[in-house]
Amino acid sequence: MSQDNLAKLECSQCKRANYFSTRNKKTLKNRLEMKKFCRHCKKHTMHKETK
């Protein structure tokens, strides 16, 4: 995986980075948002892309 295509996903409640995902910068102009499981909160929360 290329470093410039990686996106770090952060939990919107506890603010911890839990996941890394790839994205296509040509087709996706805005930041990624996914509902993922946070093992620190122990529930499904919204995860947003950070810098």
C-alpha positions as CSV (number, residue, x, y, z in Angstrom):
1,M,0.0,0.0,0.0
2,S,1.2,3.4,-0.9
3,Q,1.6,5.9,2.0
4,D,-0.2,8.7,0.2
5,N,-3.3,6.5,-0.3
6,L,-3.6,5.5,3.3
7,A,-6.2,7.2,5.5
8,K,-6.2,7.1,9.3
9,L,-9.6,6.6,10.8
10,E,-10.3,8.1,14.3
11,C,-13.3,7.4,16.6
12,S,-15.6,10.4,16.9
13,Q,-16.3,9.6,20.6
14,C,-13.0,8.6,22.2
15,K,-10.7,10.3,19.6
16,R,-8.4,7.3,19.2
17,A,-7.1,6.1,15.8
18,N,-8.2,2.5,15.4
19,Y,-8.2,1.8,11.7
20,F,-6.2,2.5,8.5
21,S,-8.0,2.4,5.1
22,T,-7.1,3.1,1.5
23,R,-8.8,5.7,-0.6
24,N,-8.7,6.9,-4.2
25,K,-7.9,10.7,-4.0
26,K,-9.1,11.2,-7.6
27,T,-12.6,10.1,-7.0
28,L,-13.1,11.0,-3.3
29,K,-12.6,14.7,-2.6
30,N,-14.0,14.8,0.9
31,R,-12.9,12.9,4.0
32,L,-14.0,9.3,4.7
33,E,-16.6,8.5,7.3
34,M,-17.4,5.0,8.2
35,K,-19.3,3.3,11.0
36,K,-16.8,0.9,12.6
37,F,-16.4,-1.0,15.8
38,C,-14.3,0.8,18.4
39,R,-12.6,-1.6,20.8
40,H,-12.0,1.1,23.4
41,C,-15.7,2.3,23.5
42,K,-16.8,-1.4,22.9
43,K,-19.5,-0.3,20.4
44,H,-20.0,0.7,16.8
45,T,-19.3,4.4,16.4
46,M,-18.7,6.8,13.5
47,H,-15.0,6.9,12.4
48,K,-13.7,9.9,10.5
49,E,-10.5,10.4,8.5
50,T,-7.7,12.5,10.1
51,K,-4.7,14.1,8.6
